[in-house]
Amino acid sequence: MPRLSADQWETIRAEREAGASFPELADKYGVSHQAIQKRAKAEGWGDGTDVAGAIRRKVAEKVAGVVAACNQKKKAEAIDAAAERGAEVVRRHQAEWEDHRARFGSVPADFEDGKLAKISAEMLRIRQEGERRAWGLDEAAGQPAIVIERSYGGGRAA
């Protein structure tokens, strides 16, 4: 039986997750269906009944630029490139808030300028939150918050 390359295994996985049967894949690639079943179980492959998970995984790989997960050098380069693109987004967001502060100052003295600053800040926040979600930068936002309460004198928490 031939030893398959990592690329061939990726192709087999994709075909399996698209609905191909183990016997079909075994015949096509010249390996036993047991070998494919064993690898599928070990790596948690889908069986073709729910392709949404497979599609999400492939989208994530394409967005990150991961061509072959088995090639550690390519994977590391892809992760570094994706991290740099994410860092560019964060730096741009920081610059946008600096621009907002430069335009409106800390607290505008004029009521109309204050309304404009508030609306502008809300629009900026909404747009940036959406962009950060799209880039996967705020996945930790769903984690529980840690709140530290301090008691000062008469039992009041601050």
N, C-alpha and C positions, 0 to 999 in steps of 0.2 A: 504494500500500500504506500502511495507517495506521501511525503511529508509536505503539508501545505504551508504556504507563506502566510504571514500576518495579513497581507492584503486579501488573499483568498479567503481567509477566515472572516474578515470583515464583509466580504461579498456574500459569503454563505449566511452570515448573520442577517444581513439586509434582506436577502431573499427569504429566509425563514420568517423574519418579522413581517414580510409582505405576504406571507401565507403559504410558502412552499412547504411541502412535507419532508420529513426526514428521509424517507426512501428516495424521493425525487432528487434531493440534494446529494445523497450518497452516490446514486448512479451518475449524476452529472460531474461530481468532483473526484470520484474514484476512491472514496473512503467509506468506512462502515457507518451505517446510520447510528450505531451505538456511540461511535466517537463524536458524532455531531450532537447527539442527545446529551452526552456527558458534558461537552463544552457549553451547550446551551443552558444546561442546568447550573453549571458552575458560574457562568457569567450573567445569569438571569435574563436570557433572551426572551422576547415576546414570541407568541405562537401565531401571530397573524390575525387573531381575533380582535385585538385592540391595537390598531396601527397608530393611534394618537401618541402613545408613549414613544414609539420608535421615531415618529416624525419630530416630536419635541427634542429627542436626543440628537437627531441629525441636524436640526436647525441650530441647536446649541453648538455642535461641532463646527458647522459652517460659519456661524457668527464669530466664534473664537478662532477660526482659521485652522482648526485641527484636521489635518488630512489623514494621518494614520496614527491612531492612539498608541500603537506599539512602538513607534519611533520616538524615543525619549527626547532626542535633540529637537526634532520638529515640534513636538508637543511643548517643550520648554520655550521655544521661540514664539510659538503661537500664544502661549499664556502671557509671555512678556509683552508681546505686541498688543494683546487685548487689554492688559493692565495699563499700558501707556495710553491707549485710546480712552479708557475709563478715567485716567488721571487728567487727560486733556479736558474732559467734560467737567470734572470737579474744578479744575483751574479756571475754566471759562465761567462757571457758576460763581466762583469767588469774585472774579472780575466784574460780573454783572452786579453783584451786591455792592461792590466798591463804587461802581458807577451810580447806583441808586443813592448811596450815601453822599457822593459828591454832588448829585443833583438836588437832593432834598435836605441834606444836613442831618443832624441827630433828630431834632424835633422842630418841624417848621412852625414859625411863629404865626403865619397867616393861616386861617381856617381852611380856605380853599386849597392852598398848597398842601395842607395836612391831608385833606381828602384825596387829592391827587397822589400824594406819597403812599397813602394806604392802599388805594386801588392798584397803583403800580406794583407795590410790594406783594399784594395778593396774587396778581397776575403772574409775577415773576416766580413766586412760590409754587403755584399750580403748574406752570410750564416746566419748572425744574424738577418737581416731584415726578411728573409724568416721564420726563426724559431719564431721570435716575432709575425709575422702575423699568423702562425700556432697556436700559443698559445693564440692569441687574445689580446696580450699585447699592441699593438699600434693602437687600434681602434680610439683613439683620434687624430691620425696623420692626418686624413681627415678633421679635424676642421680648420677653418680659422686661419691663423697666425696673431698675433698682432705685428705690426712693429712700433717702436718708432723712429722717426727721430728727431734729434736735430740739431739746426742751430748754427753754430759757426761763429760769425763775419760777413764776406762778403756775407752772404746769402747761403753759401754752407751747404748742409746737410751731416752729417757724419753717 
